[in-house]
Amino acid sequence: MLVHGAWHGGWCWRRVADRLSRAGHRVFTPTLTGVGERSHLLSPAVDAEMHVRDVLGLLEAEELRDVVLAGHSYAGIVISGVAARARERVRKLIYLDALLLEDGQSWADAFPPAVTEARRKSAVITNGVKTLPPPDPAIYGFADAADTEWVRRRLTPHPYAAFEQKMHWGGPLGSGLPRLYLDCTQPAIEVLGSVKDRFRGRTDWPFVEMKTGHDAMVSAPEETARLLLGSA
């Protein structure tokens, strides 16, 4: 199961999902409530907890077990929450250039104070709901301008409540499951640097460098699929 990050939707995994399907895997790419093609469901009630429930609901509805669960960027929070509640359904966690929060932290807590404050000030009202506006996808460093525009057309505002909500795992991050961190470094997203530095080098958090930008599932789908297949 492949879970997208903030401002994205299940659409961003298309190139990777196609490759995984051709390799014989059953692939799910859910879109979280309030973004992507589900942006019409945006409301003040949409937060990170609801996004965790989105994925839990799919696991239960499809009666899935032995799942390799991958989360990109913001979805590091989501898959950590899923692991805390449905550990028995998950085989391995893959964090793709993702946020890593300790128990009791929020997305806002993960960054240096100046970065967090700037993000708070950037918030806007979208259809009556406080949101974080999408960034310019040029920061993802796509080599192909067509990819930049393809992503730009699809990004949607992200519910602000997910930024401030403190998450609770009831134990260590990752709930003791096998895990892998795919570290996108060319170009690196600067605000993720402090998040990664807290875990990089730890024996319980193996890192694999990917010499591509933050949206590796778009810019390097072949390598992303290969690494996911190697973890299956």
N, C-alpha and C positions, 0 to 999 in steps of 0.2 A: 504494500500500500504506500502510495507516494502522496505526501501532504505538502501543499504549497505554502509559501510565505505571505507576508503582509502585501496587500494591494494586488496580489495575483489571483489566480483561480486554477482549477484543475487543468485548464487549457495549457499551462506552461510546461506540463510534463509530456506533452503529446509525442515529441520525438523520442524520448526515452521509453515511454510506454509502448510505442510501436516496436521498438527493438526487443524489449523484454517479452512482449507477446509472441514475437517471431521465434524467440528462444524457448517457447513452450510454457511460459508462466502466465498465471491469471493475475491481471493487474487492475488495481483500483486507484483512481485519481479524484478523490472527492473535492468538491468546492465548498469551502466553509461558509457558514451563514453570513450574509450581509456584504459579500464581495463577489467579484466575477459575475457570472450569469445569475447569481443569487443576491445581487446588490439590491434588488427590490425588497428584500427582507431585512434591510438595515433598520435597526431601531435602537433606542437607548439600552435595551436589554441584551444586546449582542456584546459579548465579552469573551475573554480567553476560555473561561469555563464552558461557555456554550460551544466553542470550537472543539474543546476536548469531547464534549457530548456528541458532537457531529460524528466524530471518528468512532467513538464507542458504539454509537447507534448503527453505523455501517458494519462494524465487526460483528455485532450481535445479529443484525438482520440477515447477513450473509453467512452466519455461523462459521466465521473464519477462525482458524487456529494455525499455529506454526507460521506466523506472519513475519516477514521482514518489513519493518515499519520505518520509512524514511521521511524526514522532515527537513524542509528547506527554510533557512533564515528564521523568521518568527515562529515557524512550525516546530522548531526545537522545543518551544514551550508546550505545544500541543501534544507532541509524541511523548514527552516526559510525563504529562498528565495522564495520557492513555496507559503508559507503562505502569504507572502507580496504581491504576484501577483494574487493569486487565492483563496483568503480567503473564497469566497462564495462556493467553492467546498469542503472545509475541515471542518470536524466536530471537530476533536481533533488532537493535536500534541503529539507524544510520542518520547521523546529523550532517546535513549538507550545508556547510558554511552557516551554521545555525546558532541561535541563541541558547546559552546554557545557564539556567537559573538554579541556584540552591533553594532548598525548601524555605518558603517565606518571602522570597524575592518577587519583584515585579519586573516586567520588561523595562520600566523606567529606572529601576534600581541597577540594571546591568551596566549602564553607561556612566562615564564621568559626569559630574554634576552639570558642567557647562553644556554638554551634548543633550542631556535630558531636558534642561531648561529651554534650549533652543527648539527642541521637538515640541515641548508644551506650547511654546509661543506660536508654533506653526499651525496649530490646530484650527480647523474651520468648521462651520456648520454646513452639513450636507443634508438636504431634505429634513431639516429640523433635528438632526443628530450630530453630535460633536464627533469629528473624524480627523484622522491624519491624512493630509493630501498625498497623492503618489509623488515619489521623487522623479527627477528626470532620469529615464532609463539609460542615458548616456553614461551614468556613473558605473554601470555594470560592465563597461569596456568591451562591447561587442565589436568584433572585427568587421562585421557586415552591417552596413547602415540599415539594410532591410530588416535585420533582426531588431535593431533599436526601435524602428518604427512599428514593427509587428507587436512588440511588447508595449510600447507607448499607447497604442490604440486600445489595449485590453486592461491596463491598470485601472483600478477603481479605488476610491477612498476607503480607508480601513477604520473600523470602529475604534474610537479613542479609548473607550472603557477597557479594552484589552491591554492598553499601554500601562495603565495604573494598577491593574488588578494584581494583588499578591497571590502567588500560587503555592499550594501546599502538596507535597508529595507523600508525606507521612513516612519519610525515610530518605535515603540518599538519592541523588539525581540519577536517573536511569534504572532505579529499583533493582539493581544487581544484575540486570540483563547484559549479555554480550553487546558491545557497542563499537562503533567506528565513527571517527570524525573526518569528513572530507573537507579539507582546508583550501579554499580558493584564494590564490595569491597574485594573479596577474590579470587585472589589478585587484589588490586587496581592498575590502571595504574598511576604511580607517576606523569607524566607530566600533567595529567588531574586534579590534585588536586587543583591547583590555579583557574582553570576554574570553577570547581564545587563550590569552597568556596565562590565565588562571588554571587552565587544564592541560595545555601543551606540555609534553614531557613526562606526564604522569603515566605510570605503567598500566593503570586501569582505564586510561583514555587514549587508545592508539589513534594517531593522526596520520592521514595520508594527504600529501600535497597534490593539489590539482593546479596546473599552471594555466588557469583560465579565470574569467571573472565570476562575480557573485552568482549570476544566473547560469550556472554550469549546465543545467538541464536544457538550456537553449543554446549556449555557446559551445558546449562540448558534450553533446548527447551520446556519442559513441563511447567516450571515456567514462561518462557517468553510468551508462548502462553496464559497461564492462565491470566497473567496481561494484555495482549493485549485484550483478550476477555472481561475482566472486564471493559475495557475502551470503548468497542464498543457500 
